[in-house]
Amino acid sequence: MNVKVTQEIIDSNRRTFIDKVIKGTIGGSLMLMIPMSSKLFGEVLSEEATLKNTINPMNLKANYCFMVDVSACIGCGNCCVADRKENNVPEGQYRTWVERYVIDMMNQIYVDSPNGGEKGYANTPLHETIKEVKEAFFVPKLCNMCDEPSCTQVCPVAATFTTPDGFVLVDKEHCVACGYCIQACPYGVRFINEETKTADKCTWCYHRVRKGKLPACVNACPTGARKFGDLNDPQSEVFKIYHSASRLRVLKKDLGNEPQLYYINLHEEVV
Amino acid sequence: MRDNSKVFAIRLLLVLVGIIALVVIGRKIMLPKSWGEYGYYRGDYINEEANRNMKYGTNDTCKSCHEEVYQLKAHSVHKNLSCEMCHAPIVEHVKEGKKIAKMPSVQNKEQIALCLSCHQEGIGRPKNFPLIDHQKHLRDQKVKPTHSCDQCHTVHDPMENITHARKITTLKEVVDER
C-alpha cells in the first residue's frame, strides 16, 4: 500500500481515525490501571512444573524394596532434610536418620548420630574420645517395611496395617497413640508425632510412589546410596543388585520379620 | 410348668435375637464404611495417604523451565544431584503452573556450609569422594581465606572453569574429572 492511498483513507475517515486513536489511548491506559486476572497475564509455566496429584492404581504385582549402599553414603544428611520437609516431621523427631559407626584400634565400636545426622558430623564429642580410627562408615536407617511386621500385630485398634501392595501405614484417624507398636518395632523407627499426637513412621513416601515418583530421600541422595525399586521388575536397578551383590544383608534377620530394606556392603557390627 | 418353659425359651430367643441385631446395627453405625475393604482396617486411608500432596519434584520438573542449567549440570560431576537439594522444594517456587516465589540460591557463608556438608573431610567419609579441608584448600590454592566456593567452582558444573583455565594456561595437563 503506497503512501498516497494511505493518505486518502486517512483523509476520508479523519474523524473516525481520531476517534479511534482517543479510544485506544483511554483503553490502553485503563488496561494498565485495572489489575488483570493472573490467568491472562501471569507467568504460566509448563504443565510439568506443577506437581500433579493424580495417583496410579495400586501395583499389586510389584515387590517394592529399598536398598542402602553403605559404602556410598557420605553422611551429608540431605536425606533427613528432604524427609523432614516432605513429610512435615516435627523438629527433633526423625522418620529417617543416619548413624555413624566408628571402630578404633582396640576394636571398640562407637555409634553416634548427632541431630539424626541432619546437620553433619563435624566436631562431635566422639572426635575427642577416639584417637585412632580403624574404620568408620555411615548407616542410614529408616522403616524396614517388614513382610511380617510385629507392629501391625500388636495394634489394638487396627490403625496400622499392611496395604495390599506391601506398605506398612499408620491410619492417623484411628490411632489412639497407645505406643504399643513403638515397643514392638525391633528397628526403633516408630515414634509419637508431637503434632498429630499419633504414632508415625517412614512410609517410603507412599504418596510419591503411588504418583510414580521416587521417595524424597532417594531423590535427594547426592551419591545414590539410597535406591528404591521393584524386585519383580528385571529392568530395575534393585533387581540387578539383588541378583549380583555379594554383601547384601538385612538387619536382625533372625527375628523373622523379613524386612524389605536391604543393605549393600554392610559391616557385621551394625545392628 | 411346661407352658412356662416355652415362654422362657421364647423370651431367651428374643433376647438373643435382640443382642445379635444390636451388634449388627452397632457395627454398621460404628465402623467406617470402608472397613474390611482390603483387610481388617479402614481401606479409605490408603487413598487418603496416597493423595497427600508432594513437596519435592524431580530434576525433570525443573528441566521444563530451566533447560540450560539442567544441561550444564547433566554433563558435570554434579549430575546426580537433585536441584531441590541446594535450592528448596518445588512447591515453594511453583504453584498451579505459576511462579509464586524466587528460588533461594545460597551465597557466601551459607554457600560454603552447603558445599562442605558433602565435601568437608571427616571421620567416616569414603575415600573415593572429593573431600577437602576447607582452610587448607584455600591456602593450597593461594586464594583469600574469605573466598566463597563459587568464585572458582561454578556450582552447577564445579570443574568447568578449572578445566578451562588449565586448558588456556597449559600450566598443567588437562585432567578430565568428569
Interface residues (C-beta under 8 A of the other chain):
Chain A: S38 G42 E43 V44 L45 S46 E47 E48 A49 T50 L51 N53 I55 M58 S71 A72 C73 I74 G75 C76 G77 N78 A82 K85 E86 R100 Y101 V102 G120 Y121 A122 L126 H127 I130 V133 A136 F137 F138 A158 A159 F161 T162 T163 P164 L169 D171 E173 H174 T203 Y206 H207 R208 R210 K211 K213 L214 A216 N219 A220 C221 P222 T223 G224
Chain B: Y38 G39 Y40 Y41 R42 Y45 I46 N47 E49 A50 N51 R52 N53 M54 K55 Y56 G57 T58 D60 T61 C62 K63 S64 C65 N80 L81 S82 E84 M85 P89 I90 V91 V94 K95 E96 G97 K98 K99 S117 C118 Q120 G122 I123 G124 R125 P126 F129
